[in-house]
């Protein structure tokens, strides 16, 4: 064993260039593959940590009215649907619990107050729906008597400085009443791949929610099917409103829904990344095989001597297998080190903790890595069969065993795959930036805002509203306000009323319903105001200036109902300009708005009103960044592949090159000879992979409702890149031959 290891080390030393290229190529492939495996396991593992997660569901409401505009799906379910699901005939088959999202709540824990907190009001049955691991306290006391609360370990640490917080008193406050609750239990934090952060669960009581200024009449509904698939249950429709049960594991990759605050991903993009990673791995595998064919002819004498010494074929194959396993093992370890070393960078891009994910991935990750290890270890060993079967006389002859057809196929595949990967990355990135909509009618809209331009008037806003719709179809409406409706802070002096100054398009912009009276008209006086329901309760009923009561806007953001007084702003009193834009090509629309309002060298920053949509945009940007990184990796590996092919080509044609050199051929001529050989494979690769790439990408783009076009420019850069790399590497090889002694090659 020691002799064999020393012999293998000596062989590696003589072929440092080849073996170093093998290790680096495989290490890069392992690093990218393991990263994509971790990312994919994390993405497809959302919400699957619950016991029998496929039996858990949430209720969705869909508006089927043909006149309805906007997202038809909502997670805000009226009380009578909950009552229907609680009917006795469902008692043995369904467990349901209401869950109300409550934002902007102040939490008081001892002498500490924490503002702008998100909590969930939930029924006691939530314990039977989700899987909680209790670490302190008794979950059975949750909602058993009085108002109680369950905290995650993370929340308990934040509020009390310890996870052992059961039995302690915690208070919740929004405007007037303070709700006091006892901590029933502390549960282990849900994993990060949960569609929503359930950190604070307050017992769902009508009086409690009303005291915190939230409407208990509508909420989210989660449940668990005890006997069958939850999708089999039917909830009676209410007019144009249809209700379905959505399985929990489908929420993450499912559609975005009004009233929810769930995380969402895109399985289509993840699958594309997996395919790109698989092609990168295949590119590395073919490079590994090609480099193995380069080193084998130099070991012919070694194998002949071993055969003459009585070594059988099985032993020789086992020796090659051990060498291959050692190389793959070193590459795997190096790839893992590369991942760990780039952990902070990966964290910033994908928001993934590589070490934590690897420790928690379990048997799936281990099985996949072992499978890759075995495939990469065994594949190049097949190339050794011709040498192992050859007689000592054949091995010692001057006519060495080569693999010309295999090398041509490898060159063809590597060049074709490299071009295909780079073109696909460019086109897919452009499509993701443009739109991911695959369902007709799903071109929803979002609200963005920016600082209101100085000196703008009500008439100027009206002009914007009319003209922008004409010249930019992606802009639907524009409106100006003194405060953003989800961040009201300025109150009327000596009053609890929040004052919001708006232009006349405010109600239509947010699609708010008038519950009493009417909205501002063209001739409405400056002293007239409109209030919401909480505002009506706090204003003098004899106040002659109140002309109407409007639907509360805070519920759009899952916030407590604030008492609001709305006034038509005088000119120059606006602070923010809000624009409603379509989601399709929203990045370009936002950039145009920024460019339009940038002046004097200062950039106008455009923000999304919906932070969850901003998270969705950031998620897509992270996938695009990862796709770009994989494209760069494929480009680097294609360089390695072309370099390996050039080394193989030089060694196969060393006699021909030696003759040319003896007749005075210059470096440029040798470069031309090498490039000429590559050009044949390049043309063949383009002839086969060109149409395949075009057809594949066109069919892919057709799956989107709003798609970009495949441009003739897309293949130009990848082809130019590969051509440049080929010429550069062949030139380098030609220069390297200037120091070569060709006498041995001519004697062989």
Residue pairs with C-beta under 8 A, 6 or more apart in sequence:
4 319
4 322
7 302
8 323
8 326
11 295
11 298
11 299
11 302
12 19
14 298
15 294
15 295
15 298
17 647
18 291
18 294
18 295
18 644
18 647
19 291
19 295
19 327
21 287
21 291
21 640
21 643
21 644
22 287
22 288
22 291
22 292
22 327
22 331
23 327
23 330
23 331
23 334
24 640
25 284
25 287
25 288
25 291
25 331
25 637
25 640
25 641
25 644
26 284
26 288
26 327
26 328
26 331
26 332
26 335
26 376
27 331
27 332
27 334
27 335
27 338
28 284
28 335
28 338
28 633
28 636
28 637
28 640
29 280
29 281
29 283
29 284
29 285
29 331
29 335
29 637
30 331
30 332
30 334
30 335
30 336
30 372
31 335
31 336
31 338
31 339
32 277
32 280
32 281
32 629
32 630
32 633
33 277
33 280
33 281
33 335
33 372
34 335
34 336
34 339
34 365
34 369
35 339
35 346
35 354
36 273
36 274
36 277
36 630
37 365
37 368
37 369
38 352
38 354
38 357
38 358
38 361
38 365
39 270
39 273
39 350
39 352
39 626
40 270
40 273
40 274
41 357
41 361
41 364
41 365
42 192
42 193
42 352
42 357
43 193
43 252
43 265
43 267
43 270
44 267
44 270
45 193
46 193
46 194
46 195
46 249
46 251
46 252
46 253
46 263
46 265
47 53
47 56
47 193
47 194
47 195
47 248
47 249
47 251
47 252
48 249
49 131
49 190
49 191
49 193
49 194
50 56
50 130
50 131
50 248
51 131
52 224
53 248
53 249
54 229
54 247
54 248
54 249
55 224
55 225
55 226
55 229
55 230
55 247
56 129
56 130
56 222
56 223
56 224
56 225
56 230
56 247
56 248
57 222
57 223
57 224
57 225
57 230
57 231
57 245
57 246
57 247
57 248
58 75
58 220
58 221
58 222
58 223
58 245
58 246
58 248
58 251
59 75
59 77
59 81
59 85
59 220
59 221
59 222
59 223
59 235
59 243
59 244
59 245
59 246
60 73
60 74
60 75
60 243
60 244
60 245
60 246
60 257
61 73
61 74
61 75
61 76
61 77
61 81
61 241
61 242
61 243
62 72
62 73
62 74
62 241
62 242
62 243
62 244
63 72
63 74
63 240
63 241
64 72
64 240
64 241
64 242
65 240
68 240
70 444
70 445
70 511
71 256
71 257
71 258
71 444
73 255
73 256
73 257
73 258
74 257
74 258
74 259
75 220
75 257
75 258
75 259
75 260
76 218
76 219
76 220
76 258
76 259
77 218
77 219
77 220
77 221
77 243
78 217
78 218
78 238
79 216
79 217
79 218
79 219
80 238
81 221
81 235
81 238
81 243
82 96
82 98
82 219
82 221
84 235
84 236
85 94
85 96
85 221
85 223
85 235
86 96
90 233
92 226
92 227
93 225
93 226
93 227
93 228
93 233
94 223
94 224
94 225
94 226
94 233
95 125
95 128
95 129
95 223
95 224
95 226
96 123
96 125
96 129
96 221
96 222
96 223
97 122
97 123
97 124
97 125
97 126
97 128
97 129
97 204
97 221
97 222
97 223
98 121
98 122
98 123
98 204
98 219
98 220
98 221
99 120
99 121
99 122
99 123
99 126
99 204
99 219
99 220
99 221
99 222
100 120
100 121
100 122
100 204
100 209
100 214
100 216
100 219
100 220
101 118
101 120
101 220
101 259
101 260
101 261
101 558
102 118
102 119
102 120
102 121
102 202
102 209
102 212
102 214
102 558
102 560
103 116
103 117
103 118
103 557
103 558
103 559
104 116
104 117
104 174
104 559
104 560
105 116
105 117
105 118
105 119
105 172
105 173
105 174
105 212
105 560
106 113
106 114
106 115
106 116
106 117
106 172
106 173
106 174
107 113
107 114
107 117
107 119
107 159
107 170
107 171
107 172
107 173
107 200
108 170
108 171
108 172
108 173
108 178
109 159
109 160
109 168
109 170
109 171
110 160
112 159
114 158
114 159
117 200
118 197
118 199
118 200
118 261
119 172
119 199
119 200
119 201
119 202
120 198
120 200
120 201
120 202
121 201
121 202
121 203
121 204
121 205
121 208
121 209
121 214
121 219
122 201
122 202
122 203
122 204
123 143
123 203
123 204
124 142
124 143
124 144
124 203
126 201
126 222
127 139
127 140
127 142
128 224
129 222
129 223
129 224
130 198
130 222
132 139
132 150
132 185
132 187
132 188
133 187
133 188
134 185
134 186
134 187
134 188
135 153
135 163
135 186
135 187
135 188
136 156
136 163
136 164
136 165
136 166
136 185
136 186
137 166
137 167
137 183
137 184
137 185
137 186
138 166
138 184
138 185
139 150
139 184
139 185
139 187
141 148
141 184
141 185
142 148
142 149
142 150
142 184
142 185
142 201
142 203
143 184
143 203
143 204
144 184
146 181
146 182
147 179
147 180
147 181
147 182
147 202
147 203
147 205
147 208
148 181
148 182
148 183
148 184
148 202
148 203
149 170
149 181
149 182
149 183
149 184
149 200
149 201
149 202
149 203
150 183
150 184
150 185
150 186
150 187
150 200
150 201
151 159
151 165
151 170
151 183
151 185
151 186
151 187
151 199
151 200
151 201
152 186
152 187
152 188
152 189
152 190
152 198
152 199
152 200
153 163
153 186
153 187
153 188
153 189
154 189
154 199
155 199
155 200
156 162
156 163
156 164
156 165
156 183
156 186
157 163
159 165
159 170
160 168
163 186
164 186
165 183
165 186
166 183
166 184
166 185
166 186
167 182
167 183
168 182
168 183
169 180
169 181
169 182
169 183
170 180
170 181
170 182
170 183
171 178
171 179
171 180
171 181
172 178
172 179
172 181
172 202
172 212
173 179
173 212
174 212
174 213
174 560
175 213
175 496
175 560
175 562
175 563
176 211
176 213
177 211
177 212
179 202
179 208
179 211
179 212
181 202
181 203
189 199
190 197
190 198
191 360
193 252
194 263
195 248
195 251
195 252
195 262
195 263
195 264
196 260
196 261
196 262
196 263
202 208
204 216
204 219
206 216
209 215
209 216
210 216
212 560
213 534
213 560
213 561
213 562
214 560
214 561
215 555
215 561
220 259
220 260
222 248
223 230
223 245
224 230
225 232
225 233
225 245
229 247
230 245
230 247
231 244
231 245
231 247
233 245
235 243
235 244
235 245
236 243
237 243
246 254
251 262
251 264
252 262
252 263
252 264
252 265
253 264
253 265
253 266
253 267
254 264
255 439
255 442
256 262
256 264
256 444
256 612
256 613
256 616
259 558
260 612
261 558
261 612
262 612
263 615
264 616
264 619
265 619
266 436
266 619
266 620
266 623
268 436
268 438
269 428
269 432
269 436
269 620
269 623
269 627
270 623
272 428
272 627
273 623
273 626
273 627
273 630
276 421
276 424
276 425
276 627
276 630
276 631
276 634
277 630
279 417
279 420
279 421
279 634
280 421
280 630
280 633
280 634
280 637
281 372
282 417
283 414
283 417
283 418
283 421
283 634
283 637
283 638
283 641
284 637
285 375
285 376
285 379
286 410
286 413
286 414
286 641
287 414
287 637
287 640
287 641
287 644
288 376
288 379
288 380
289 379
289 380
289 383
289 406
289 410
290 407
290 410
290 641
290 644
290 645
290 648
291 644
291 647
291 648
292 324
292 380
292 383
292 384
293 383
293 402
293 403
293 406
293 407
293 648
294 644
294 647
294 648
294 651
296 383
296 384
296 387
296 401
297 400
297 401
297 402
297 651
299 387
300 387
300 395
300 396
300 400
300 401
301 395
301 396
303 316
303 387
303 388
303 390
303 395
304 392
304 395
304 396
305 392
306 316
307 316
307 391
307 392
307 395
308 392
313 388
313 389
316 384
316 388
317 381
317 384
317 385
317 388
320 381
320 384
320 388
321 377
321 378
321 381
324 376
324 377
324 378
324 380
324 381
325 373
325 377
328 373
328 376
328 377
329 373
332 369
332 373
339 346
339 354
340 354
340 355
343 353
343 354
343 355
346 352
346 354
347 353
347 354
349 622
349 625
349 626
349 629
350 622
350 626
351 622
358 365
383 403
383 406
386 401
387 395
387 401
390 401
394 401
395 401
398 748
402 652
404 652
407 645
407 648
407 649
407 652
408 681
410 645
411 645
411 678
411 681
412 681
412 684
412 685
412 688
413 685
414 638
414 641
414 642
414 645
415 638
415 642
415 678
415 681
415 682
415 685
415 722
416 685
416 686
416 688
416 689
417 634
417 689
418 634
418 635
418 637
418 638
418 641
418 718
418 722
419 685
419 686
419 689
419 693
419 715
419 718
419 719
419 722
420 689
420 692
420 693
421 630
421 631
421 634
422 631
422 634
422 635
422 717
422 718
422 721
423 693
423 697
423 714
423 715
423 718
424 693
424 696
424 697
425 627
425 628
425 630
425 631
425 634
426 631
426 714
426 717
426 718
427 697
427 700
427 701
427 708
427 710
427 714
428 627
428 700
429 624
429 627
429 628
430 708
431 700
431 701
431 704
431 707
431 708
432 620
432 623
432 624
432 627
433 585
433 587
433 620
433 624
434 584
434 585
434 706
434 707
434 708
435 443
435 583
435 584
435 585
435 704
435 705
435 706
435 707
436 620
436 704
437 443
437 583
437 584
437 704
437 705
437 706
438 703
438 704
438 705
439 705
440 705
442 705
443 582
443 583
443 584
443 705
443 706
444 582
444 583
445 476
445 580
445 581
445 582
445 583
446 580
446 581
446 583
446 586
446 608
446 609
446 610
446 613
447 578
447 579
447 580
447 581
447 608
447 609
447 610
448 578
448 579
448 581
448 590
448 593
448 606
448 607
448 608
448 609
449 484
449 576
449 577
449 578
449 579
449 606
449 607
449 609
450 576
450 577
450 579
450 593
450 594
450 597
450 604
450 605
450 606
450 607
451 575
451 576
451 577
451 597
451 604
451 605
452 480
452 574
452 575
452 576
452 577
453 577
453 597
454 572
455 572
456 480
456 571
456 572
456 574
456 577
457 571
457 572
458 503
458 504
458 568
458 569
458 571
461 478
461 479
461 480
461 503
461 505
461 574
462 503
464 478
465 477
465 478
465 479
465 505
468 475
468 478
468 579
469 475
469 476
469 477
472 589
472 592
473 582
474 581
474 582
474 584
474 585
474 586
474 589
475 579
475 580
475 581
475 582
475 589
476 580
476 581
476 582
477 505
477 508
477 509
477 579
477 580
478 505
478 577
478 578
478 579
478 580
479 502
479 503
479 505
479 506
479 509
479 577
479 578
479 579
479 580
480 502
480 503
480 569
480 574
480 576
480 577
480 578
481 500
481 501
481 502
481 503
481 506
481 569
481 574
481 575
481 576
481 578
482 490
482 499
482 500
482 501
482 502
482 569
482 573
482 574
482 575
482 576
483 489
483 490
483 498
483 500
483 501
483 575
483 576
484 576
484 578
484 609
485 500
485 510
485 553
485 554
485 556
485 557
486 554
486 556
486 557
486 559
486 609
488 498
488 500
488 562
488 564
489 498
490 498
490 499
491 497
491 498
491 499
492 498
492 499
492 565
495 538
496 538
496 563
497 531
497 535
497 538
497 539
497 563
497 564
497 565
498 562
498 563
498 564
498 565
499 564
499 565
499 567
500 564
500 565
500 566
500 567
501 566
501 567
501 568
501 569
501 570
501 573
501 574
502 566
502 567
502 568
502 569
503 568
503 569
503 574
504 519
504 520
504 522
504 568
506 512
506 566
507 514
507 519
507 550
509 578
509 580
510 553
510 556
512 550
512 551
512 553
513 550
513 551
514 548
514 549
514 550
514 551
515 533
515 549
515 550
515 551
516 536
516 548
516 549
517 530
517 546
517 547
517 548
517 549
518 547
518 548
519 530
519 548
519 550
520 528
520 530
520 547
520 568
524 547
524 568
526 567
526 568
526 570
527 545
528 545
528 546
528 547
528 567
528 568
529 545
529 546
529 547
529 565
529 566
529 567
530 546
530 547
530 548
530 549
530 550
530 565
530 566
531 539
531 546
531 548
531 549
531 550
531 563
531 564
531 565
531 566
532 549
532 550
532 551
532 552
532 553
532 561
532 562
532 563
532 564
532 566
533 549
533 552
533 561
534 552
534 561
534 562
534 563
534 564
535 549
535 563
535 564
535 565
536 546
536 549
537 563
538 563
539 546
539 563
539 565
550 566
552 561
552 564
553 564
554 560
554 561
554 562
555 561
577 597
578 609
579 593
581 589
581 590
582 589
583 613
584 706
585 706
586 617
587 617
590 606
593 604
593 606
594 603
594 604
594 605
594 606
595 604
596 604
597 604
598 604
607 614
608 614
608 617
635 721
638 722
638 725
639 725
639 729
642 678
642 722
642 725
642 726
642 729
643 729
645 678
646 674
646 678
646 729
646 730
646 733
647 733
649 674
649 677
649 678
650 657
650 674
650 733
650 737
653 673
653 677
654 742
654 745
655 745
655 746
655 748
656 673
657 670
657 673
657 737
657 742
658 742
658 745
658 746
659 746
660 669
660 670
660 673
661 670
661 737
661 742
662 742
667 731
667 734
667 735
667 737
667 738
668 734
670 734
670 737
671 727
671 730
671 731
671 733
671 734
674 730
674 733
674 734
675 726
675 727
675 730
678 726
678 730
679 726
682 722
682 723
682 726
686 719
690 715
693 715
694 710
697 710
698 710
701 707
701 708
701 709
701 710
